Amino acid sequence: MDYGARQSVAPDGKRKVASVAAGLVRPGGVVILDGGTTALAVDHALPRDLACTVITHSPPIAVALLDHPQAEVFVLGGRLFKHSAVACGAAAVEAARNVSADLFLLGVTGVHPEAGLTTGDAEDAAMKRALAARAADTYVLASSEKIGTASRYRVLPWEEISGLITDETPQDPVIERLVESGVDVLPAA
């Protein structure tokens, strides 16, 4: 499913997840904002007057921040992966190695207890790992349709994230397993 079509998948869940995620961005803080439709919802949930720095490899994320006058926006470049509207490849990974942030808001396509956090493209997965390595904390953005699914390429294991933000119910068996294994789940009700 292409980027435009994914914007209509679970929009309420994405807005709920985005609202919680936006609350993690502190005034004066530096956040790496992944690409994707949930990250775009985070853009819209950020207060317009928030003074912060946003680092992104997503042109749509950068453009959406034009109406946030206090946000400094730093765009990482590389080959455009059109399916997700993000820069990836060697140039983008190299650029990611030269930034640091307080927080990375990570988008994935799959959240699975055994497979971990996954996505459908190998280069996209590598870029996400490079970005996560540059942030003090990494929180996963996962609306309910991603819970219990796994895509082809692993992004990160559970031990390497700070928490999972989801609108899935705490009683969901996958969420219960993740909590039992020590994953910090932030509910987005």
N, C-alpha and C positions, 0 to 999 in steps of 0.2 A: 504494500500500500504506500503510495507516494506521500510526500510531506503535506500537500494541500488536503488530501483525503483524511490523513490522520488527525487533522485539526477538528474534525467532527466526531471523533471517537472519544467517548466518555468525557465530554467537556465539563460537566459538573464535578466529576472526580478530580480532574486536572486542576480546576479552580480551587477546590478544597486543599489539595496537596500544595498548590502554589501559595496559598494564604499562609500556611504553616511555615513553608520554606522561606518566604519573604520576611517572616518574623525573626529568622536567624541572622539576617543581614543587619549588622550594627552600624550606626552612624560612624563614619570615618573608617569603616572596615574595607577589606579587599576580598571580593568574592569572585571565584571562577564560575561562570554560568555556562553549563553545557548547552548544546543545541537541542532541538526537538520541540515538540508542541507543549509539553509540560513546562519546560524551561521558559518558553514564550509566555505561558500563563504566569510564571513567576515575575517576569518583566512587568506585566500588567498589574500584578499585586503589590509591587514595590511602591512605597509612598513617592509621589512625584517630587517632593522636596528633600528626599533622602540624599545626604552627602556621603558618597561612597565611591569606590573604584570597582568597576566590573570588567573582568577580563573574559573574553569569549572568543571562540573560533567559529561562531555562527553569525553570518551576515544578518539574518532576520532578527536575531537577538540585539545586535548592535543598532540596527535601524529602529527597533521598538524603543530603545533607550533615548532616542533623540528628544522625546518630550519629558525627559528627566533632567532639568537644567543643572542640578547639583551633582549628577553622576558623571564621573570621569570614566570614559569607555576606552578600553584597550583591546584592539582586534588582532588576533593571531591569524596569520595567513598560511596558505598552502594550497594544495589541489582541492577544488570544490567537489565534495561528495554530494551530488545533487539529490539523492534520495532523502538525505537528512538535512541538507542545506548547511553543511559544516565543512570547514577546512580540515584536511587530514593529509597523511603522507609525511615523508621525511622532513620537509620544510616546516610543517606545522608542529611536529614533535620537537624539532630543534628549537623553535620559538617558545614552546611550552617549557622547555628546560631553563629558560631565562626569566621566568616570572615566579613569584611567590604570593600566596594568599592565605587568609585566615580560614577560608571556607570554600569548598567545592560542592556545588549542587549538581549531582550526577544524574543524568537520564539514562535509562536502560530499557530494553524491550522485554527482558525476562528476569523474574525474581523467584528463584527456586532454592529450596533448602539444601539440596545436594549440589546442583550445578552452579550455585552462586548467582552472581549478577552477570547477565549476558546481553549480547546484542547480535545483530545479523550480519555484521561486516567486520572482517579482521582488522582492516586499517582503522576503522572507527573505534574498535575495542582498544587498539594500541594507543590511539590518541587519548581516550578516556583514562587509561592507566597513566599516561604521561602527565595529564592534568591532575589526577588524584595525588600523584607523587609530589606535587608542588603546593599542596594545601595542608594546613594544620588539621583540619577536620573535613571529612567527606560525608555528606548526607545524600541518600538515594531518593529520587523522586519517582514514586511508583503508584499510579492510580490502580484501582482494583483489578482491571483486566490483565494486568501484568503479573499478578501474584499467582504463583504456582506454575508459571510457564518458564520455558528455557529456550533460548535461541542458540544458534550455532557456535558463537564465539564468546568465551569467558572474558569478562572485564576485570572483575576483582573477586577475591574470596571474601567471605563475611568478616574475617579478622581485620581487614584493612579499611573498614568503614566505621564511622562514628554512630550512624543511625540510619533508619529507614523511615521515610515519611509516606504514609499511605492512608487512603480512605476506606480500605478494606476493614471489615469489622474485626475487633479483637478476638472474637470467637471463631474466626475462620481457622480451619485446621493448620494451614500453612503458617499463618501468623502465630498461632500458638506454638508450633514447633520452633519457629525462629526465636521467639521470646525465651522459650525453654533452653535454647542453645546459647543465649546471652546477647542476642541482637537487641539493641535499643530501638523500639518501635515508637514513633511519634504519631499518634492518631490524628487524622485530618477529617473529623466528623462534620 
